[in-house]
Amino acid sequence: MDLFCLTKDNWTTIASVAAAASATMAAAALLVNARSVRQGRLTREISQMFYDLRAQERDLLELKASAAAGENANIQAKVEAWSATLFQTMEYLAFLHKEIQNKRLLQYFEDCVMTWYEQVFLPLAPERDRTDPKQYREFKALYDQLKAERLGE
């Protein structure tokens, strides 16, 4: 007797469809998981960069305090070495900006980029770095994009 009025051929078809559906769902789950892992890695990397940038900002404050106290005769060379490290970190962060999909993180990040560019990069970067289009290309392009978007609002 056939169960639920289905023949053996019907059950074979149902089993085949169920196997295909479960394989499709498993593949979809793997894709979602891979995307989540990638976004998690990006988030960790960006969090570490923000931590590094804050540490570098503290270093600059210490350099300025030392200069004000007259403790460092070679302060300009130290500031240039510090700024090169800071600007490279900002360049990499601007490069990763394209990969971020979290809108709230992007909005927070964009405010920081605008501030760093206007209040740190422009006053502290050597003239050759500010004018050379090959230096800090991603950082400059991101700033220009954000500035254009804000002017368009």
C-alpha positions, -999 to 999 in steps of 0.1 A, spaced: 0 0 0 12 35 -9 17 59 20 -4 90 16 -15 78 -18 20 84 -33 38 58 -53 74 49 -50 83 71 -80 66 100 -63 86 95 -31 118 93 -52 110 126 -68 102 142 -35 135 129 -20 155 143 -50 138 177 -47 144 177 -9 181 168 -14 185 196 -40 168 221 -18 189 212 12 221 215 -9 210 249 -21 203 261 14 237 248 26 254 267 -2 235 298 6 244 295 43 281 291 33 280 323 12 263 342 40 289 329 65 318 338 42 304 374 39 300 377 77 335 364 83 348 390 58 329 418 73 340 408 108 376 408 97 372 443 82 356 455 113 384 442 135 410 456 112 393 490 112 389 490 150 426 483 153 434 511 129 413 536 149 431 524 181 465 530 163 454 564 151 444 574 186 477 563 199 495 582 172 475 613 181 486 609 217 522 607 204 518 640 186 505 656 217 535 643 236 559 657 209 542 691 210 544 691 248 581 682 246 587 710 221 568 735 242 590 726 272 621 729 251 631 693 256 635 683 220 659 702 197 651 678 168 613 680 170 607 687 133 623 654 123 603 635 149 571 651 137 578 642 101 585 606 110 553 605 131 532 621 103 545 596 77 533 568 99 500 585 106 493 593 70 501 558 58 476 544 83 450 569 70 458 559 34 451 523 42 419 532 61 408 551 31 415 521 9 394 499 32 366 524 30 354 509 -2 349 475 15 328 487 45 291 480 42 279 491 76 263 526 70 267 538 106 304 529 106 308 546 73 292 578 86 314 578 117 345 571 96 337 599 71 336 625 98 370 614 111 384 615 75 372 651 71 387 661 104 420 643 99 425 657 64 417 693 73 432 695 108 461 671 106 471 663 70 470 699 56 489 716 84 514 688 90 521 671 57 551 682 38 543 703 7 555 675 -16 530 650 0 501 675 -3 508 683 -40 520 650 -54 490 631 -67 507 598 -62 512 603 -25 483 592 -3 461 589 -34 432 570 -16 431 593 13 430 624 -9 404 609 -32 382 599 -3 384 634 12 375 649 -22 345 625 -26 332 633 9 336 670 5 317 669 -28 290 648 -12 286 673 17 285 703 -7 258 685 -27 236 679 4 
